[in-house]
């Protein structure tokens, strides 16, 4: 398996420090609102990375933080007339709702900044003692020039960065590139803790250095996030962590590309800002996830209704094939023929094609193409019926690959994605037909059509089909 390492700017073979536990840290949301579709991309990408590593046999310890100390949280608290902690807890709950809808699994640990204040203070004290930070009027700043490797992740020259930096009037920093590790309490700031430098709260960058170290160790295998985090967030993380420990913070740094809206950069000011919650009102989570994985994770992708409809059609193609195979697995012939065994053995090439794509820097676009080819051949193989065993094996192979990408829920509460109320209507229609209540049977058929489902009579019985 090879991954593109932002630090080296090339694809590298992935070699874990300890194959018994791969350590992955992915930056999580600032919890003051519902997360938007741009946030959803790294959440889905690194959930998929985790799934694929586990599929390859690696146990993974996956840490994703919640930033619950930030000005935006304080501002939202004032707007809503509640406390900052109530705001963050509310949107953490909402995060999990939308993440579950997108088939994003919970991390091994979801640490919060507010739960790690003593560790953050101790870390900052250590940086001061080592000569990498200094105190000014209750603020603590990181001395960027004290770390010789500054700029190595983003590929930026520190002198050029300084030339372009702006020094605010009244700025207490010794150098315009220095950044805050600890901020003294401002008037009206309810998020503040006692520290050796007075009441205050952590800066943004320090939290991930501390939580990555605390929950995964001094050096981890993979650190991930969106492209926008390369500089300054991840650059500053490296400076803090490596100055503190003297060791690499992570062996591999992975970053996903941006999402544009109708080929324009997404922004609130442009009015083209969509939350995942907005989109999930119209599209199934599997469809949204399919869209997010339909391009290579490092490439920019464009969000549009046309592309979402294409993703919806793609998922329906997979679900219709699964529905047909499930029906045959329950109602097909009993004998598993030698020809079928030979046909199924040939389908294994699609698993190999899928694995090759994913091994090539998590190429989910080509992996989805392999799934489509598998679906096509399965559809051809069962066109005139199939044995229960053959259909079940084909279904299991499709499900295996789809679940690596998270396109299907880990635990399906609905049969093949068919809502329970639709299944109940189908059963009611069967009973109406048996009792010769054809008017009710026709009425139910029309109701099902309105819901986007049709019933098909086959030699093996009634099959539910998506329109």
KAQUIKA-V409992 format. One record per residue. PSI is psi in whole degrees, -180 to 180 (999 if undefined). D_LAST is the distance of its C-alpha to the last C-alpha in whole Angstrom. Layout:
# KAQUIKA-V409992
psi->PSI d_last->D_LAST
psi->PSI d_last->D_LAST
This chain:
# KAQUIKA-V409992
psi->132 d_last->39
psi->143 d_last->40
psi->150 d_last->39
psi->121 d_last->41
psi->113 d_last->43
psi->-32 d_last->44
psi->-41 d_last->48
psi->-12 d_last->48
psi->39 d_last->46
psi->163 d_last->45
psi->138 d_last->43
psi->149 d_last->45
psi->133 d_last->44
psi->117 d_last->43
psi->106 d_last->46
psi->151 d_last->46
psi->-41 d_last->49
psi->108 d_last->48
psi->-11 d_last->46
psi->-14 d_last->46
psi->104 d_last->44
psi->132 d_last->43
psi->119 d_last->44
psi->132 d_last->41
psi->128 d_last->41
psi->132 d_last->39
psi->132 d_last->40
psi->-168 d_last->38
psi->156 d_last->37
psi->121 d_last->40
psi->80 d_last->39
psi->-2 d_last->39
psi->174 d_last->36
psi->145 d_last->32
psi->147 d_last->31
psi->175 d_last->30
psi->-29 d_last->27
psi->-40 d_last->30
psi->-36 d_last->32
psi->-31 d_last->29
psi->-53 d_last->29
psi->-34 d_last->32
psi->-43 d_last->31
psi->-43 d_last->28
psi->-47 d_last->30
psi->-22 d_last->33
psi->-39 d_last->31
psi->-41 d_last->29
psi->-47 d_last->33
psi->-46 d_last->34
psi->-42 d_last->31
psi->-40 d_last->32
psi->-42 d_last->36
psi->-37 d_last->35
psi->-34 d_last->33
psi->0 d_last->36
psi->7 d_last->38
psi->122 d_last->40
psi->138 d_last->40
psi->131 d_last->39
psi->114 d_last->41
psi->121 d_last->39
psi->128 d_last->40
psi->122 d_last->39
psi->164 d_last->41
psi->122 d_last->41
psi->104 d_last->43
psi->21 d_last->44
psi->108 d_last->47
psi->153 d_last->47
psi->-38 d_last->48
psi->-33 d_last->44
psi->-43 d_last->44
psi->-43 d_last->47
psi->-41 d_last->46
psi->-37 d_last->43
psi->-41 d_last->45
psi->-41 d_last->48
psi->-40 d_last->45
psi->-6 d_last->43
psi->31 d_last->47
psi->175 d_last->46
psi->161 d_last->48
psi->-38 d_last->47
psi->-35 d_last->46
psi->-37 d_last->44
psi->-50 d_last->42
psi->-41 d_last->41
psi->-37 d_last->40
psi->-48 d_last->38
psi->-17 d_last->36
psi->-43 d_last->36
psi->-43 d_last->34
psi->-34 d_last->32
psi->-48 d_last->32
psi->-34 d_last->31
psi->-49 d_last->28
psi->-37 d_last->26
psi->-42 d_last->27
psi->-39 d_last->26
psi->-30 d_last->23
psi->11 d_last->23
psi->30 d_last->24
psi->121 d_last->27
psi->153 d_last->30
psi->145 d_last->33
psi->163 d_last->36
psi->-38 d_last->39
psi->136 d_last->41
psi->79 d_last->40
psi->151 d_last->44
psi->150 d_last->45
psi->-44 d_last->47
psi->-21 d_last->49
psi->-5 d_last->49
psi->23 d_last->51
psi->-46 d_last->54
psi->-39 d_last->57
psi->-38 d_last->55
psi->-45 d_last->55
psi->-44 d_last->58
psi->-38 d_last->60
psi->-46 d_last->58
psi->-42 d_last->59
psi->-41 d_last->63
psi->-39 d_last->63
psi->-36 d_last->62
psi->-46 d_last->65
psi->-34 d_last->67
psi->0 d_last->66
psi->16 d_last->67
psi->1 d_last->63
psi->159 d_last->63
psi->157 d_last->65
psi->134 d_last->66
psi->110 d_last->66
psi->46 d_last->67
psi->-12 d_last->64
psi->150 d_last->62
psi->128 d_last->61
psi->147 d_last->60
psi->132 d_last->59
psi->97 d_last->62
psi->-40 d_last->60
psi->-8 d_last->62
psi->-12 d_last->64
psi->107 d_last->61
psi->-26 d_last->61
psi->10 d_last->58
psi->128 d_last->56
psi->-6 d_last->54
psi->-28 d_last->53
psi->-47 d_last->49
psi->-10 d_last->49
psi->26 d_last->51
psi->145 d_last->53
psi->131 d_last->57
psi->-34 d_last->58
psi->-38 d_last->61
psi->-38 d_last->58
psi->-42 d_last->56
psi->-37 d_last->60
psi->-31 d_last->60
psi->-2 d_last->57
psi->151 d_last->57
psi->133 d_last->58
psi->118 d_last->61
psi->151 d_last->60
psi->130 d_last->63
psi->8 d_last->65
psi->133 d_last->63
psi->-5 d_last->65
psi->148 d_last->63
psi->-29 d_last->66
psi->137 d_last->63
psi->-20 d_last->60
psi->-12 d_last->58
psi->152 d_last->59
psi->158 d_last->56
psi->131 d_last->56
psi->-32 d_last->56
psi->135 d_last->57
psi->129 d_last->57
psi->148 d_last->60
psi->135 d_last->59
psi->163 d_last->59
psi->129 d_last->59
psi->2 d_last->57
psi->109 d_last->55
psi->-17 d_last->54
psi->95 d_last->53
psi->144 d_last->56
psi->152 d_last->58
psi->140 d_last->61
psi->170 d_last->62
psi->-15 d_last->65
psi->10 d_last->65
psi->-179 d_last->64
psi->137 d_last->61
psi->-167 d_last->58
psi->163 d_last->55
psi->153 d_last->53
psi->174 d_last->52
psi->-47 d_last->49
psi->-31 d_last->49
psi->-30 d_last->52
psi->-43 d_last->49
psi->-35 d_last->47
psi->-44 d_last->50
psi->-47 d_last->51
psi->-34 d_last->48
psi->-46 d_last->47
psi->-44 d_last->51
psi->-44 d_last->51
psi->-16 d_last->48
psi->-21 d_last->48
psi->174 d_last->51
psi->-40 d_last->53
psi->134 d_last->51
psi->171 d_last->47
psi->-57 d_last->45
psi->133 d_last->42
psi->129 d_last->42
psi->165 d_last->39
psi->-178 d_last->38
psi->158 d_last->37
psi->-32 d_last->39
psi->-14 d_last->40
psi->-9 d_last->42
psi->-50 d_last->44
psi->130 d_last->47
psi->-9 d_last->48
psi->-56 d_last->47
psi->-31 d_last->47
psi->-42 d_last->50
psi->-36 d_last->52
psi->-48 d_last->50
psi->-45 d_last->52
psi->-45 d_last->55
psi->-54 d_last->55
psi->-44 d_last->54
psi->-28 d_last->56
psi->-34 d_last->59
psi->-46 d_last->59
psi->-24 d_last->59
psi->10 d_last->60
psi->159 d_last->57
psi->140 d_last->53
psi->-42 d_last->51
psi->146 d_last->48
psi->-31 d_last->48
psi->132 d_last->45
psi->122 d_last->43
psi->136 d_last->40
psi->133 d_last->38
psi->157 d_last->35
psi->176 d_last->34
psi->165 d_last->33
psi->132 d_last->30
psi->159 d_last->30
psi->114 d_last->28
psi->45 d_last->28
psi->14 d_last->31
psi->147 d_last->33
psi->134 d_last->34
psi->132 d_last->33
psi->152 d_last->36
psi->-39 d_last->36
psi->-32 d_last->39
psi->-8 d_last->36
psi->17 d_last->34
psi->45 d_last->31
psi->121 d_last->31
psi->129 d_last->28
psi->158 d_last->28
psi->-35 d_last->25
psi->-42 d_last->25
psi->-48 d_last->24
psi->-34 d_last->21
psi->-14 d_last->20
psi->-26 d_last->20
psi->-31 d_last->17
psi->146 d_last->15
psi->149 d_last->15
psi->-35 d_last->19
psi->-35 d_last->17
psi->-44 d_last->16
psi->-43 d_last->19
psi->-42 d_last->21
psi->-47 d_last->19
psi->-47 d_last->20
psi->-25 d_last->24
psi->-1 d_last->24
psi->-13 d_last->23
psi->161 d_last->26
psi->139 d_last->30
psi->-27 d_last->31
psi->-12 d_last->34
psi->149 d_last->33
psi->148 d_last->32
psi->150 d_last->28
psi->128 d_last->27
psi->124 d_last->25
psi->161 d_last->23
psi->-40 d_last->19
psi->-45 d_last->18
psi->-35 d_last->19
psi->-38 d_last->17
psi->-36 d_last->14
psi->-41 d_last->15
psi->-40 d_last->15
psi->-44 d_last->12
psi->-38 d_last->10
psi->-44 d_last->13
psi->-36 d_last->13
psi->-37 d_last->9
psi->-44 d_last->11
psi->-45 d_last->13
psi->-37 d_last->11
psi->-41 d_last->9
psi->-42 d_last->13
psi->-42 d_last->14
psi->-42 d_last->13
psi->-44 d_last->14
psi->-39 d_last->17
psi->-41 d_last->17
psi->-45 d_last->17
psi->-33 d_last->19
psi->-24 d_last->22
psi->-27 d_last->22
psi->1 d_last->22
psi->-172 d_last->23
psi->155 d_last->27
psi->-36 d_last->29
psi->128 d_last->31
psi->105 d_last->31
psi->159 d_last->32
psi->-36 d_last->34
psi->-39 d_last->32
psi->-40 d_last->29
psi->-40 d_last->31
psi->-41 d_last->32
psi->-42 d_last->29
psi->-37 d_last->28
psi->-35 d_last->31
psi->-24 d_last->31
psi->-15 d_last->27
psi->-21 d_last->30
psi->-24 d_last->30
psi->-29 d_last->27
psi->-43 d_last->29
psi->-40 d_last->32
psi->-41 d_last->30
psi->-49 d_last->28
psi->-40 d_last->32
psi->-40 d_last->33
psi->-47 d_last->31
psi->-32 d_last->32
psi->-20 d_last->35
psi->74 d_last->36
psi->46 d_last->36
psi->53 d_last->32
psi->82 d_last->30
psi->-27 d_last->27
psi->-47 d_last->26
psi->-30 d_last->27
psi->-41 d_last->26
psi->-38 d_last->22
psi->-39 d_last->23
psi->-38 d_last->24
psi->-42 d_last->21
psi->-41 d_last->19
psi->-39 d_last->21
psi->-45 d_last->22
psi->-44 d_last->18
psi->-48 d_last->18
psi->-34 d_last->21
psi->-43 d_last->20
psi->-42 d_last->17
psi->-40 d_last->20
psi->-27 d_last->22
psi->13 d_last->20
psi->-39 d_last->18
psi->28 d_last->21
psi->165 d_last->21
psi->167 d_last->23
psi->160 d_last->26
psi->-43 d_last->25
psi->-43 d_last->27
psi->-45 d_last->26
psi->-41 d_last->22
psi->-39 d_last->23
psi->-42 d_last->25
psi->-45 d_last->23
psi->-44 d_last->20
psi->-37 d_last->24
psi->-44 d_last->24
psi->-47 d_last->21
psi->-39 d_last->21
psi->-49 d_last->25
psi->-39 d_last->24
psi->-38 d_last->21
psi->-25 d_last->24
psi->-38 d_last->26
psi->-6 d_last->25
psi->20 d_last->23
psi->-22 d_last->20
psi->148 d_last->19
psi->147 d_last->21
psi->-36 d_last->25
psi->107 d_last->24
psi->119 d_last->21
psi->-13 d_last->21
psi->139 d_last->18
psi->113 d_last->17
psi->29 d_last->14
psi->7 d_last->14
psi->122 d_last->12
psi->150 d_last->14
psi->-35 d_last->17
psi->-30 d_last->17
psi->-43 d_last->13
psi->-38 d_last->15
psi->-39 d_last->18
psi->-39 d_last->16
psi->-44 d_last->15
psi->-40 d_last->19
psi->-39 d_last->20
psi->-40 d_last->18
psi->-42 d_last->20
psi->-38 d_last->23
psi->-40 d_last->23
psi->-40 d_last->22
psi->-36 d_last->25
psi->10 d_last->27
psi->27 d_last->26
psi->74 d_last->25
psi->-27 d_last->22
psi->-45 d_last->22
psi->-38 d_last->21
psi->-42 d_last->19
psi->-38 d_last->17
psi->-43 d_last->17
psi->-38 d_last->15
psi->-42 d_last->13
psi->-38 d_last->12
psi->-41 d_last->13
psi->-39 d_last->10
psi->-41 d_last->8
psi->-33 d_last->10
psi->-4 d_last->9
psi->24 d_last->5
psi->147 d_last->5
psi->159 d_last->6
psi->137 d_last->10
psi->128 d_last->11
psi->127 d_last->15
psi->165 d_last->17
psi->-22 d_last->21
psi->2 d_last->20
psi->-171 d_last->19
psi->135 d_last->15
psi->134 d_last->12
psi->130 d_last->10
psi->137 d_last->6
psi->139 d_last->4
psi->999 d_last->0
